């Protein structure tokens, strides 16, 4: 969960909504700026969640000798 209490998936959904609103009809400048600011926050939350997940995966796949095995995680 992010600082805003939204999951990664919820943050992405909200980002998609924000992009749609910004690409749609003309918005008043103040409203567009507020949406942009929210979008930046959601993007930071999502990026942070990905970094945390990557760190957890790295810990889980660490071998007994301290080496990492990344081959199995690539798609």
mmJSON file of the N, C-alpha and C atoms, coordinates in Angstrom:
{"data_MODEL":{"atom_site":{
"group_PDB":["ATOM","ATOM","ATOM","ATOM","ATOM","ATOM","ATOM","ATOM","ATOM","ATOM","ATOM","ATOM","ATOM","ATOM","ATOM","ATOM","ATOM","ATOM","ATOM","ATOM","ATOM","ATOM","ATOM","ATOM","ATOM","ATOM","ATOM","ATOM","ATOM","ATOM","ATOM","ATOM","ATOM","ATOM","ATOM","ATOM","ATOM","ATOM","ATOM","ATOM","ATOM","ATOM","ATOM","ATOM","ATOM","ATOM","ATOM","ATOM","ATOM","ATOM","ATOM","ATOM","ATOM","ATOM","ATOM","ATOM","ATOM","ATOM","ATOM","ATOM","ATOM","ATOM","ATOM","ATOM","ATOM","ATOM","ATOM","ATOM","ATOM","ATOM","ATOM","ATOM","ATOM","ATOM","ATOM","ATOM","ATOM","ATOM","ATOM","ATOM","ATOM","ATOM","ATOM","ATOM","ATOM","ATOM","ATOM","ATOM","ATOM","ATOM","ATOM","ATOM","ATOM","ATOM","ATOM","ATOM","ATOM","ATOM","ATOM","ATOM","ATOM","ATOM","ATOM","ATOM","ATOM","ATOM","ATOM","ATOM","ATOM","ATOM","ATOM","ATOM","ATOM","ATOM","ATOM","ATOM","ATOM","ATOM","ATOM","ATOM","ATOM","ATOM","ATOM","ATOM","ATOM","ATOM","ATOM","ATOM","ATOM","ATOM","ATOM","ATOM","ATOM","ATOM","ATOM","ATOM","ATOM","ATOM","ATOM","ATOM","ATOM","ATOM","ATOM","ATOM","ATOM","ATOM","ATOM","ATOM","ATOM","ATOM","ATOM","ATOM","ATOM","ATOM","ATOM","ATOM","ATOM","ATOM","ATOM","ATOM","ATOM","ATOM","ATOM","ATOM","ATOM","ATOM","ATOM","ATOM","ATOM","ATOM","ATOM","ATOM","ATOM","ATOM","ATOM","ATOM","ATOM","ATOM","ATOM","ATOM","ATOM","ATOM","ATOM","ATOM","ATOM","ATOM","ATOM","ATOM","ATOM","ATOM","ATOM","ATOM","ATOM","ATOM","ATOM","ATOM","ATOM","ATOM","ATOM","ATOM","ATOM","ATOM","ATOM","ATOM","ATOM","ATOM","ATOM","ATOM","ATOM","ATOM","ATOM","ATOM","ATOM","ATOM","ATOM","ATOM","ATOM","ATOM","ATOM","ATOM","ATOM","ATOM","ATOM","ATOM","ATOM"],
"id":[1,2,3,4,5,6,7,8,9,10,11,12,13,14,15,16,17,18,19,20,21,22,23,24,25,26,27,28,29,30,31,32,33,34,35,36,37,38,39,40,41,42,43,44,45,46,47,48,49,50,51,52,53,54,55,56,57,58,59,60,61,62,63,64,65,66,67,68,69,70,71,72,73,74,75,76,77,78,79,80,81,82,83,84,85,86,87,88,89,90,91,92,93,94,95,96,97,98,99,100,101,102,103,104,105,106,107,108,109,110,111,112,113,114,115,116,117,118,119,120,121,122,123,124,125,126,127,128,129,130,131,132,133,134,135,136,137,138,139,140,141,142,143,144,145,146,147,148,149,150,151,152,153,154,155,156,157,158,159,160,161,162,163,164,165,166,167,168,169,170,171,172,173,174,175,176,177,178,179,180,181,182,183,184,185,186,187,188,189,190,191,192,193,194,195,196,197,198,199,200,201,202,203,204,205,206,207,208,209,210,211,212,213,214,215,216,217,218,219,220,221,222,223,224,225],
"type_symbol":["N","C","C","N","C","C","N","C","C","N","C","C","N","C","C","N","C","C","N","C","C","N","C","C","N","C","C","N","C","C","N","C","C","N","C","C","N","C","C","N","C","C","N","C","C","N","C","C","N","C","C","N","C","C","N","C","C","N","C","C","N","C","C","N","C","C","N","C","C","N","C","C","N","C","C","N","C","C","N","C","C","N","C","C","N","C","C","N","C","C","N","C","C","N","C","C","N","C","C","N","C","C","N","C","C","N","C","C","N","C","C","N","C","C","N","C","C","N","C","C","N","C","C","N","C","C","N","C","C","N","C","C","N","C","C","N","C","C","N","C","C","N","C","C","N","C","C","N","C","C","N","C","C","N","C","C","N","C","C","N","C","C","N","C","C","N","C","C","N","C","C","N","C","C","N","C","C","N","C","C","N","C","C","N","C","C","N","C","C","N","C","C","N","C","C","N","C","C","N","C","C","N","C","C","N","C","C","N","C","C","N","C","C","N","C","C","N","C","C","N","C","C","N","C","C"],
"label_atom_id":["N","CA","C","N","CA","C","N","CA","C","N","CA","C","N","CA","C","N","CA","C","N","CA","C","N","CA","C","N","CA","C","N","CA","C","N","CA","C","N","CA","C","N","CA","C","N","CA","C","N","CA","C","N","CA","C","N","CA","C","N","CA","C","N","CA","C","N","CA","C","N","CA","C","N","CA","C","N","CA","C","N","CA","C","N","CA","C","N","CA","C","N","CA","C","N","CA","C","N","CA","C","N","CA","C","N","CA","C","N","CA","C","N","CA","C","N","CA","C","N","CA","C","N","CA","C","N","CA","C","N","CA","C","N","CA","C","N","CA","C","N","CA","C","N","CA","C","N","CA","C","N","CA","C","N","CA","C","N","CA","C","N","CA","C","N","CA","C","N","CA","C","N","CA","C","N","CA","C","N","CA","C","N","CA","C","N","CA","C","N","CA","C","N","CA","C","N","CA","C","N","CA","C","N","CA","C","N","CA","C","N","CA","C","N","CA","C","N","CA","C","N","CA","C","N","CA","C","N","CA","C","N","CA","C","N","CA","C","N","CA","C","N","CA","C","N","CA","C","N","CA","C","N","CA","C","N","CA","C","N","CA","C"],
"label_alt_id":[null,null,null,null,null,null,null,null,null,null,null,null,null,null,null,null,null,null,null,null,null,null,null,null,null,null,null,null,null,null,null,null,null,null,null,null,null,null,null,null,null,null,null,null,null,null,null,null,null,null,null,null,null,null,null,null,null,null,null,null,null,null,null,null,null,null,null,null,null,null,null,null,null,null,null,null,null,null,null,null,null,null,null,null,null,null,null,null,null,null,null,null,null,null,null,null,null,null,null,null,null,null,null,null,null,null,null,null,null,null,null,null,null,null,null,null,null,null,null,null,null,null,null,null,null,null,null,null,null,null,null,null,null,null,null,null,null,null,null,null,null,null,null,null,null,null,null,null,null,null,null,null,null,null,null,null,null,null,null,null,null,null,null,null,null,null,null,null,null,null,null,null,null,null,null,null,null,null,null,null,null,null,null,null,null,null,null,null,null,null,null,null,null,null,null,null,null,null,null,null,null,null,null,null,null,null,null,null,null,null,null,null,null,null,null,null,null,null,null,null,null,null,null,null,null],
"label_comp_id":["UNK","UNK","UNK","UNK","UNK","UNK","UNK","UNK","UNK","UNK","UNK","UNK","UNK","UNK","UNK","UNK","UNK","UNK","UNK","UNK","UNK","UNK","UNK","UNK","UNK","UNK","UNK","UNK","UNK","UNK","UNK","UNK","UNK","UNK","UNK","UNK","UNK","UNK","UNK","UNK","UNK","UNK","UNK","UNK","UNK","UNK","UNK","UNK","UNK","UNK","UNK","UNK","UNK","UNK","UNK","UNK","UNK","UNK","UNK","UNK","UNK","UNK","UNK","UNK","UNK","UNK","UNK","UNK","UNK","UNK","UNK","UNK","UNK","UNK","UNK","UNK","UNK","UNK","UNK","UNK","UNK","UNK","UNK","UNK","UNK","UNK","UNK","UNK","UNK","UNK","UNK","UNK","UNK","UNK","UNK","UNK","UNK","UNK","UNK","UNK","UNK","UNK","UNK","UNK","UNK","UNK","UNK","UNK","UNK","UNK","UNK","UNK","UNK","UNK","UNK","UNK","UNK","UNK","UNK","UNK","UNK","UNK","UNK","UNK","UNK","UNK","UNK","UNK","UNK","UNK","UNK","UNK","UNK","UNK","UNK","UNK","UNK","UNK","UNK","UNK","UNK","UNK","UNK","UNK","UNK","UNK","UNK","UNK","UNK","UNK","UNK","UNK","UNK","UNK","UNK","UNK","UNK","UNK","UNK","UNK","UNK","UNK","UNK","UNK","UNK","UNK","UNK","UNK","UNK","UNK","UNK","UNK","UNK","UNK","UNK","UNK","UNK","UNK","UNK","UNK","UNK","UNK","UNK","UNK","UNK","UNK","UNK","UNK","UNK","UNK","UNK","UNK","UNK","UNK","UNK","UNK","UNK","UNK","UNK","UNK","UNK","UNK","UNK","UNK","UNK","UNK","UNK","UNK","UNK","UNK","UNK","UNK","UNK","UNK","UNK","UNK","UNK","UNK","UNK","UNK","UNK","UNK","UNK","UNK","UNK"],
"label_asym_id":["A","A","A","A","A","A","A","A","A","A","A","A","A","A","A","A","A","A","A","A","A","A","A","A","A","A","A","A","A","A","A","A","A","A","A","A","A","A","A","A","A","A","A","A","A","A","A","A","A","A","A","A","A","A","A","A","A","A","A","A","A","A","A","A","A","A","A","A","A","A","A","A","A","A","A","A","A","A","A","A","A","A","A","A","A","A","A","A","A","A","A","A","A","A","A","A","A","A","A","A","A","A","A","A","A","A","A","A","A","A","A","A","A","A","A","A","A","A","A","A","A","A","A","A","A","A","A","A","A","A","A","A","A","A","A","A","A","A","A","A","A","A","A","A","A","A","A","A","A","A","A","A","A","A","A","A","A","A","A","A","A","A","A","A","A","A","A","A","A","A","A","A","A","A","A","A","A","A","A","A","A","A","A","A","A","A","A","A","A","A","A","A","A","A","A","A","A","A","A","A","A","A","A","A","A","A","A","A","A","A","A","A","A","A","A","A","A","A","A","A","A","A","A","A","A"],
"label_entity_id":["1","1","1","1","1","1","1","1","1","1","1","1","1","1","1","1","1","1","1","1","1","1","1","1","1","1","1","1","1","1","1","1","1","1","1","1","1","1","1","1","1","1","1","1","1","1","1","1","1","1","1","1","1","1","1","1","1","1","1","1","1","1","1","1","1","1","1","1","1","1","1","1","1","1","1","1","1","1","1","1","1","1","1","1","1","1","1","1","1","1","1","1","1","1","1","1","1","1","1","1","1","1","1","1","1","1","1","1","1","1","1","1","1","1","1","1","1","1","1","1","1","1","1","1","1","1","1","1","1","1","1","1","1","1","1","1","1","1","1","1","1","1","1","1","1","1","1","1","1","1","1","1","1","1","1","1","1","1","1","1","1","1","1","1","1","1","1","1","1","1","1","1","1","1","1","1","1","1","1","1","1","1","1","1","1","1","1","1","1","1","1","1","1","1","1","1","1","1","1","1","1","1","1","1","1","1","1","1","1","1","1","1","1","1","1","1","1","1","1","1","1","1","1","1","1"],
"label_seq_id":[1,1,1,2,2,2,3,3,3,4,4,4,5,5,5,6,6,6,7,7,7,8,8,8,9,9,9,10,10,10,11,11,11,12,12,12,13,13,13,14,14,14,15,15,15,16,16,16,17,17,17,18,18,18,19,19,19,20,20,20,21,21,21,22,22,22,23,23,23,24,24,24,25,25,25,26,26,26,27,27,27,28,28,28,29,29,29,30,30,30,31,31,31,32,32,32,33,33,33,34,34,34,35,35,35,36,36,36,37,37,37,38,38,38,39,39,39,40,40,40,41,41,41,42,42,42,43,43,43,44,44,44,45,45,45,46,46,46,47,47,47,48,48,48,49,49,49,50,50,50,51,51,51,52,52,52,53,53,53,54,54,54,55,55,55,56,56,56,57,57,57,58,58,58,59,59,59,60,60,60,61,61,61,62,62,62,63,63,63,64,64,64,65,65,65,66,66,66,67,67,67,68,68,68,69,69,69,70,70,70,71,71,71,72,72,72,73,73,73,74,74,74,75,75,75],
"pdbx_PDB_ins_code":[null,null,null,null,null,null,null,null,null,null,null,null,null,null,null,null,null,null,null,null,null,null,null,null,null,null,null,null,null,null,null,null,null,null,null,null,null,null,null,null,null,null,null,null,null,null,null,null,null,null,null,null,null,null,null,null,null,null,null,null,null,null,null,null,null,null,null,null,null,null,null,null,null,null,null,null,null,null,null,null,null,null,null,null,null,null,null,null,null,null,null,null,null,null,null,null,null,null,null,null,null,null,null,null,null,null,null,null,null,null,null,null,null,null,null,null,null,null,null,null,null,null,null,null,null,null,null,null,null,null,null,null,null,null,null,null,null,null,null,null,null,null,null,null,null,null,null,null,null,null,null,null,null,null,null,null,null,null,null,null,null,null,null,null,null,null,null,null,null,null,null,null,null,null,null,null,null,null,null,null,null,null,null,null,null,null,null,null,null,null,null,null,null,null,null,null,null,null,null,null,null,null,null,null,null,null,null,null,null,null,null,null,null,null,null,null,null,null,null,null,null,null,null,null,null],
"Cartn_x":[0.835,0.0,0.869,0.388,1.121,0.768,1.391,1.099,-0.367,-0.979,-2.359,-3.352,-2.833,-3.707,-4.228,-3.778,-4.213,-3.238,-3.775,-2.914,-2.265,-1.276,-0.612,-1.638,-2.498,-3.5,-4.479,-4.888,-5.803,-5.133,-3.856,-3.118,-3.058,-2.807,-2.763,-4.118,-5.189,-6.533,-6.809,-6.449,-6.687,-5.844,-4.605,-3.764,-4.418,-4.992,-5.673,-6.852,-7.589,-8.71,-8.212,-7.136,-6.591,-6.144,-5.439,-4.986,-6.187,-7.217,-8.42,-9.055,-9.106,-9.69,-8.837,-7.524,-6.636,-6.637,-6.853,-6.895,-8.259,-9.26,-10.622,-10.86,-12.086,-12.481,-11.584,-11.615,-10.799,-11.239,-10.256,-10.502,-10.01,-10.595,-10.023,-8.591,-7.727,-6.314,-6.102,-6.816,-6.65,-7.009,-8.074,-8.484,-7.477,-6.985,-5.981,-4.707,-4.301,-3.108,-3.304,-4.477,-4.763,-4.733,-5.296,-5.263,-3.832,-3.059,-1.67,-0.892,-1.091,-0.41,-0.81,-2.092,-2.538,-1.899,-1.84,-1.229,0.232,0.97,2.373,2.475,1.593,1.589,1.279,0.285,-0.071,1.081,1.745,2.881,4.013,4.285,5.319,4.943,3.686,3.215,3.414,3.026,3.148,4.614,5.465,6.897,7.495,7.091,7.57,7.132,5.893,5.393,6.181,6.518,7.315,8.71,9.307,10.638,10.606,9.592,9.456,9.279,8.469,8.239,9.515,10.238,11.5,12.482,12.545,13.441,13.033,11.736,11.26,11.585,11.412,11.733,13.218,14.062,15.508,15.848,15.215,15.467,15.019,13.905,13.358,14.193,14.852,15.604,17.096,17.5,18.898,19.27,20.374,20.851,21.558,21.758,22.4,23.798,24.523,25.879,25.887,24.729,24.631,24.488,24.657,24.485,22.994,22.693,21.3,21.035,19.854,19.431,18.254,18.526,17.471,16.892,17.475,17.043,15.582,15.074,13.714,12.673,13.064,12.088,11.831,12.632,12.448,11.411,10.559,9.481,9.769],
"Cartn_y":[-1.197,0.0,1.246,2.254,3.507,4.402,5.575,6.552,6.997,6.926,7.359,6.254,5.052,3.934,3.211,3.605,2.95,1.845,0.769,-0.296,0.169,-0.592,-0.309,-0.275,-1.28,-1.374,-0.2,0.192,1.329,2.62,2.769,3.955,4.007,2.857,2.83,3.166,2.614,2.931,4.429,5.011,6.449,7.252,6.82,7.504,7.489,6.359,6.267,7.23,7.337,8.278,9.714,10.033,11.39,11.726,10.796,11.033,11.265,10.45,10.626,11.989,12.445,13.764,14.873,14.728,15.761,15.781,14.641,14.571,14.961,14.967,15.253,16.728,17.132,18.522,19.456,20.668,21.675,21.825,21.789,21.976,23.349,23.935,25.16,24.871,25.839,25.662,25.14,25.683,25.263,23.786,23.348,21.947,21.031,21.452,20.664,20.534,21.608,21.572,20.65,20.708,19.831,18.367,18.056,16.68,16.246,17.14,16.83,16.53,17.364,17.149,15.811,15.488,14.203,13.071,13.226,12.21,11.972,13.037,12.898,12.12,12.421,11.694,10.225,9.923,8.518,7.789,8.473,7.872,7.568,8.483,8.253,7.083,7.017,5.902,4.568,4.518,3.282,2.892,3.866,3.581,3.085,3.672,3.236,1.81,1.49,0.135,-0.872,-0.505,-1.4,-1.597,-0.534,-0.649,-1.539,-1.373,-2.209,-3.675,-3.93,-5.296,-5.903,-5.132,-5.627,-5.983,-5.159,-5.427,-6.717,-6.914,-8.137,-9.368,-9.263,-10.382,-10.701,-9.686,-9.896,-10.632,-10.287,-10.963,-12.421,-12.663,-14.015,-14.953,-14.42,-15.293,-15.336,-14.692,-14.737,-16.162,-16.627,-17.984,-18.041,-19.23,-19.432,-18.819,-18.824,-18.274,-16.762,-16.159,-14.711,-14.263,-15.191,-14.824,-14.743,-14.059,-13.903,-14.727,-15.282,-16.046,-15.32,-14.599,-13.82,-14.488,-15.546,-16.19,-16.609,-17.072,-17.575,-16.466,-15.233,-14.168,-13.443,-13.683,-12.981,-13.705,-12.889,-13.454,-13.678],
"Cartn_z":[0.0,0.0,0.0,-0.635,-0.705,0.48,0.505,1.554,1.517,0.331,0.195,0.523,0.806,1.124,-0.097,-1.279,-2.509,-2.873,-3.414,-3.919,-5.215,-5.656,-6.931,-8.063,-8.083,-9.143,-9.104,-7.911,-7.783,-8.231,-7.922,-8.366,-9.885,-10.524,-11.99,-12.598,-12.011,-12.52,-12.413,-11.275,-11.092,-12.067,-12.307,-13.29,-14.676,-15.051,-16.341,-16.406,-15.304,-15.265,-15.419,-14.724,-14.78,-16.194,-16.831,-18.206,-19.115,-18.954,-19.762,-19.565,-18.333,-18.058,-18.658,-18.536,-19.073,-20.594,-21.228,-22.683,-23.245,-22.404,-22.851,-23.098,-22.852,-23.059,-22.265,-22.666,-21.977,-20.529,-19.663,-18.237,-17.838,-16.828,-16.288,-15.835,-15.962,-15.648,-14.235,-13.273,-11.885,-11.708,-12.372,-12.269,-12.962,-14.129,-14.832,-14.002,-13.373,-12.537,-11.337,-10.72,-9.582,-10.006,-11.167,-11.667,-11.972,-12.576,-12.878,-11.593,-10.578,-9.297,-8.678,-8.737,-8.221,-9.008,-10.321,-11.171,-10.829,-10.584,-10.198,-8.884,-7.945,-6.675,-6.86,-7.691,-7.954,-8.644,-9.567,-10.257,-9.283,-8.386,-7.374,-6.46,-6.079,-5.249,-5.965,-7.243,-8.01,-8.184,-8.485,-8.643,-7.328,-6.228,-4.922,-4.616,-4.958,-4.737,-5.563,-6.796,-7.632,-7.052,-6.551,-5.944,-4.707,-3.887,-2.693,-3.072,-4.079,-4.524,-5.087,-5.867,-6.42,-5.295,-4.275,-3.145,-2.423,-2.269,-1.614,-2.444,-3.76,-4.644,-4.559,-4.557,-4.454,-3.16,-2.067,-0.802,-0.858,-1.489,-1.538,-2.399,-3.411,-4.31,-3.994,-2.913,-2.529,-2.12,-2.637,-2.362,-1.012,-0.524,0.771,0.819,-0.304,-0.326,-0.545,-0.608,-0.777,-2.22,-3.173,-4.578,-4.9,-5.976,-6.38,-7.626,-7.692,-8.846,-9.479,-10.576,-11.215,-12.454,-12.907,-14.131,-14.12,-13.015,-12.947,-12.914,-12.608,-12.49,-13.799,-14.797,-16.07,-16.926,-17.587,-18.362,-19.733],
"occupancy":[1.0,1.0,1.0,1.0,1.0,1.0,1.0,1.0,1.0,1.0,1.0,1.0,1.0,1.0,1.0,1.0,1.0,1.0,1.0,1.0,1.0,1.0,1.0,1.0,1.0,1.0,1.0,1.0,1.0,1.0,1.0,1.0,1.0,1.0,1.0,1.0,1.0,1.0,1.0,1.0,1.0,1.0,1.0,1.0,1.0,1.0,1.0,1.0,1.0,1.0,1.0,1.0,1.0,1.0,1.0,1.0,1.0,1.0,1.0,1.0,1.0,1.0,1.0,1.0,1.0,1.0,1.0,1.0,1.0,1.0,1.0,1.0,1.0,1.0,1.0,1.0,1.0,1.0,1.0,1.0,1.0,1.0,1.0,1.0,1.0,1.0,1.0,1.0,1.0,1.0,1.0,1.0,1.0,1.0,1.0,1.0,1.0,1.0,1.0,1.0,1.0,1.0,1.0,1.0,1.0,1.0,1.0,1.0,1.0,1.0,1.0,1.0,1.0,1.0,1.0,1.0,1.0,1.0,1.0,1.0,1.0,1.0,1.0,1.0,1.0,1.0,1.0,1.0,1.0,1.0,1.0,1.0,1.0,1.0,1.0,1.0,1.0,1.0,1.0,1.0,1.0,1.0,1.0,1.0,1.0,1.0,1.0,1.0,1.0,1.0,1.0,1.0,1.0,1.0,1.0,1.0,1.0,1.0,1.0,1.0,1.0,1.0,1.0,1.0,1.0,1.0,1.0,1.0,1.0,1.0,1.0,1.0,1.0,1.0,1.0,1.0,1.0,1.0,1.0,1.0,1.0,1.0,1.0,1.0,1.0,1.0,1.0,1.0,1.0,1.0,1.0,1.0,1.0,1.0,1.0,1.0,1.0,1.0,1.0,1.0,1.0,1.0,1.0,1.0,1.0,1.0,1.0,1.0,1.0,1.0,1.0,1.0,1.0,1.0,1.0,1.0,1.0,1.0,1.0,1.0,1.0,1.0,1.0,1.0,1.0],
"B_iso_or_equiv":[0.0,0.0,0.0,0.0,0.0,0.0,0.0,0.0,0.0,0.0,0.0,0.0,0.0,0.0,0.0,0.0,0.0,0.0,0.0,0.0,0.0,0.0,0.0,0.0,0.0,0.0,0.0,0.0,0.0,0.0,0.0,0.0,0.0,0.0,0.0,0.0,0.0,0.0,0.0,0.0,0.0,0.0,0.0,0.0,0.0,0.0,0.0,0.0,0.0,0.0,0.0,0.0,0.0,0.0,0.0,0.0,0.0,0.0,0.0,0.0,0.0,0.0,0.0,0.0,0.0,0.0,0.0,0.0,0.0,0.0,0.0,0.0,0.0,0.0,0.0,0.0,0.0,0.0,0.0,0.0,0.0,0.0,0.0,0.0,0.0,0.0,0.0,0.0,0.0,0.0,0.0,0.0,0.0,0.0,0.0,0.0,0.0,0.0,0.0,0.0,0.0,0.0,0.0,0.0,0.0,0.0,0.0,0.0,0.0,0.0,0.0,0.0,0.0,0.0,0.0,0.0,0.0,0.0,0.0,0.0,0.0,0.0,0.0,0.0,0.0,0.0,0.0,0.0,0.0,0.0,0.0,0.0,0.0,0.0,0.0,0.0,0.0,0.0,0.0,0.0,0.0,0.0,0.0,0.0,0.0,0.0,0.0,0.0,0.0,0.0,0.0,0.0,0.0,0.0,0.0,0.0,0.0,0.0,0.0,0.0,0.0,0.0,0.0,0.0,0.0,0.0,0.0,0.0,0.0,0.0,0.0,0.0,0.0,0.0,0.0,0.0,0.0,0.0,0.0,0.0,0.0,0.0,0.0,0.0,0.0,0.0,0.0,0.0,0.0,0.0,0.0,0.0,0.0,0.0,0.0,0.0,0.0,0.0,0.0,0.0,0.0,0.0,0.0,0.0,0.0,0.0,0.0,0.0,0.0,0.0,0.0,0.0,0.0,0.0,0.0,0.0,0.0,0.0,0.0,0.0,0.0,0.0,0.0,0.0,0.0],
"pdbx_formal_charge":[null,null,null,null,null,null,null,null,null,null,null,null,null,null,null,null,null,null,null,null,null,null,null,null,null,null,null,null,null,null,null,null,null,null,null,null,null,null,null,null,null,null,null,null,null,null,null,null,null,null,null,null,null,null,null,null,null,null,null,null,null,null,null,null,null,null,null,null,null,null,null,null,null,null,null,null,null,null,null,null,null,null,null,null,null,null,null,null,null,null,null,null,null,null,null,null,null,null,null,null,null,null,null,null,null,null,null,null,null,null,null,null,null,null,null,null,null,null,null,null,null,null,null,null,null,null,null,null,null,null,null,null,null,null,null,null,null,null,null,null,null,null,null,null,null,null,null,null,null,null,null,null,null,null,null,null,null,null,null,null,null,null,null,null,null,null,null,null,null,null,null,null,null,null,null,null,null,null,null,null,null,null,null,null,null,null,null,null,null,null,null,null,null,null,null,null,null,null,null,null,null,null,null,null,null,null,null,null,null,null,null,null,null,null,null,null,null,null,null,null,null,null,null,null,null],
"auth_seq_id":[1,1,1,2,2,2,3,3,3,4,4,4,5,5,5,6,6,6,7,7,7,8,8,8,9,9,9,10,10,10,11,11,11,12,12,12,13,13,13,14,14,14,15,15,15,16,16,16,17,17,17,18,18,18,19,19,19,20,20,20,21,21,21,22,22,22,23,23,23,24,24,24,25,25,25,26,26,26,27,27,27,28,28,28,29,29,29,30,30,30,31,31,31,32,32,32,33,33,33,34,34,34,35,35,35,36,36,36,37,37,37,38,38,38,39,39,39,40,40,40,41,41,41,42,42,42,43,43,43,44,44,44,45,45,45,46,46,46,47,47,47,48,48,48,49,49,49,50,50,50,51,51,51,52,52,52,53,53,53,54,54,54,55,55,55,56,56,56,57,57,57,58,58,58,59,59,59,60,60,60,61,61,61,62,62,62,63,63,63,64,64,64,65,65,65,66,66,66,67,67,67,68,68,68,69,69,69,70,70,70,71,71,71,72,72,72,73,73,73,74,74,74,75,75,75],
"auth_comp_id":["UNK","UNK","UNK","UNK","UNK","UNK","UNK","UNK","UNK","UNK","UNK","UNK","UNK","UNK","UNK","UNK","UNK","UNK","UNK","UNK","UNK","UNK","UNK","UNK","UNK","UNK","UNK","UNK","UNK","UNK","UNK","UNK","UNK","UNK","UNK","UNK","UNK","UNK","UNK","UNK","UNK","UNK","UNK","UNK","UNK","UNK","UNK","UNK","UNK","UNK","UNK","UNK","UNK","UNK","UNK","UNK","UNK","UNK","UNK","UNK","UNK","UNK","UNK","UNK","UNK","UNK","UNK","UNK","UNK","UNK","UNK","UNK","UNK","UNK","UNK","UNK","UNK","UNK","UNK","UNK","UNK","UNK","UNK","UNK","UNK","UNK","UNK","UNK","UNK","UNK","UNK","UNK","UNK","UNK","UNK","UNK","UNK","UNK","UNK","UNK","UNK","UNK","UNK","UNK","UNK","UNK","UNK","UNK","UNK","UNK","UNK","UNK","UNK","UNK","UNK","UNK","UNK","UNK","UNK","UNK","UNK","UNK","UNK","UNK","UNK","UNK","UNK","UNK","UNK","UNK","UNK","UNK","UNK","UNK","UNK","UNK","UNK","UNK","UNK","UNK","UNK","UNK","UNK","UNK","UNK","UNK","UNK","UNK","UNK","UNK","UNK","UNK","UNK","UNK","UNK","UNK","UNK","UNK","UNK","UNK","UNK","UNK","UNK","UNK","UNK","UNK","UNK","UNK","UNK","UNK","UNK","UNK","UNK","UNK","UNK","UNK","UNK","UNK","UNK","UNK","UNK","UNK","UNK","UNK","UNK","UNK","UNK","UNK","UNK","UNK","UNK","UNK","UNK","UNK","UNK","UNK","UNK","UNK","UNK","UNK","UNK","UNK","UNK","UNK","UNK","UNK","UNK","UNK","UNK","UNK","UNK","UNK","UNK","UNK","UNK","UNK","UNK","UNK","UNK","UNK","UNK","UNK","UNK","UNK","UNK"],
"auth_asym_id":["A","A","A","A","A","A","A","A","A","A","A","A","A","A","A","A","A","A","A","A","A","A","A","A","A","A","A","A","A","A","A","A","A","A","A","A","A","A","A","A","A","A","A","A","A","A","A","A","A","A","A","A","A","A","A","A","A","A","A","A","A","A","A","A","A","A","A","A","A","A","A","A","A","A","A","A","A","A","A","A","A","A","A","A","A","A","A","A","A","A","A","A","A","A","A","A","A","A","A","A","A","A","A","A","A","A","A","A","A","A","A","A","A","A","A","A","A","A","A","A","A","A","A","A","A","A","A","A","A","A","A","A","A","A","A","A","A","A","A","A","A","A","A","A","A","A","A","A","A","A","A","A","A","A","A","A","A","A","A","A","A","A","A","A","A","A","A","A","A","A","A","A","A","A","A","A","A","A","A","A","A","A","A","A","A","A","A","A","A","A","A","A","A","A","A","A","A","A","A","A","A","A","A","A","A","A","A","A","A","A","A","A","A","A","A","A","A","A","A","A","A","A","A","A","A"],
"auth_atom_id":["N","CA","C","N","CA","C","N","CA","C","N","CA","C","N","CA","C","N","CA","C","N","CA","C","N","CA","C","N","CA","C","N","CA","C","N","CA","C","N","CA","C","N","CA","C","N","CA","C","N","CA","C","N","CA","C","N","CA","C","N","CA","C","N","CA","C","N","CA","C","N","CA","C","N","CA","C","N","CA","C","N","CA","C","N","CA","C","N","CA","C","N","CA","C","N","CA","C","N","CA","C","N","CA","C","N","CA","C","N","CA","C","N","CA","C","N","CA","C","N","CA","C","N","CA","C","N","CA","C","N","CA","C","N","CA","C","N","CA","C","N","CA","C","N","CA","C","N","CA","C","N","CA","C","N","CA","C","N","CA","C","N","CA","C","N","CA","C","N","CA","C","N","CA","C","N","CA","C","N","CA","C","N","CA","C","N","CA","C","N","CA","C","N","CA","C","N","CA","C","N","CA","C","N","CA","C","N","CA","C","N","CA","C","N","CA","C","N","CA","C","N","CA","C","N","CA","C","N","CA","C","N","CA","C","N","CA","C","N","CA","C","N","CA","C","N","CA","C","N","CA","C","N","CA","C","N","CA","C","N","CA","C"],
"pdbx_PDB_model_num":[1,1,1,1,1,1,1,1,1,1,1,1,1,1,1,1,1,1,1,1,1,1,1,1,1,1,1,1,1,1,1,1,1,1,1,1,1,1,1,1,1,1,1,1,1,1,1,1,1,1,1,1,1,1,1,1,1,1,1,1,1,1,1,1,1,1,1,1,1,1,1,1,1,1,1,1,1,1,1,1,1,1,1,1,1,1,1,1,1,1,1,1,1,1,1,1,1,1,1,1,1,1,1,1,1,1,1,1,1,1,1,1,1,1,1,1,1,1,1,1,1,1,1,1,1,1,1,1,1,1,1,1,1,1,1,1,1,1,1,1,1,1,1,1,1,1,1,1,1,1,1,1,1,1,1,1,1,1,1,1,1,1,1,1,1,1,1,1,1,1,1,1,1,1,1,1,1,1,1,1,1,1,1,1,1,1,1,1,1,1,1,1,1,1,1,1,1,1,1,1,1,1,1,1,1,1,1,1,1,1,1,1,1,1,1,1,1,1,1,1,1,1,1,1,1]
}}}
